[in-house]
Amino acid sequence: MISEQELSEAKSRWQAGHHLFFALVQGLILAFNKFEQHLNNNDMNQAKEELDRITQILWGVSAIFKLTGDFGDEAYDKYVRQEMFGYAEGFSGLWSHDHDYLVKTVLKRFKKFFKSPPPEMKSNINKFQQAFAVMYDSHKYVCEKFEGDAPSLLMGEDAQKSAGEMIDIFKRNRMLVLGARP
């Protein structure tokens, strides 16, 4: 049986982790905009620095995913899952306007860039792609920790794929946009 203190700590961790995540999503949008400005001005040194900043933010997101989900299954079952279902059927982080904008607008603007990047940025891009991949793996870790083979909340109970499999699909698609093989 879970204590009230454990449950309270899990709630706080889950909520704070999501607040931090959404703040970093906004930071990524701003950093990608600066990155794009430097590219448009053909200032490769500043563009490299901004891409490195983006990479560091992605490492932070990875840590936040793991920190957010660092509590027991019982707390997840008694609070988190019910909160998500209570909010709406098919609950998803994709409902956040900022997250949706980052994924569907900002990242897509760079598809051409990542398909044929400047050679002097190869090392920076490799580090960025690595951090991006690990970020998705961290998200998958939390999903699989609590949901195992259960379907993604986004896809509903009749889904054919687990939450972890959905994360893998999103990762593969986004890595392709970023010019990397998943």
Secondary structure, DSSP 4 states (H G I P E B T S, - for coil): ---HHHHHHHHHHHHHHHHHHHHHHHHHHHHHHHHHHHHHTT-HHHHHHHHHHHHHHHHHHHHHHHHHT-S-HHHIIIIIHHHHHHH-TT--GGGSHHHHHIIIIIHHHTHHHHHS--GGGHHHHHHHHHHHHHHHHHHHHHHHHHHTTPBPTTT-TT-SSBHHHHHHHHHHHHHHHTT---
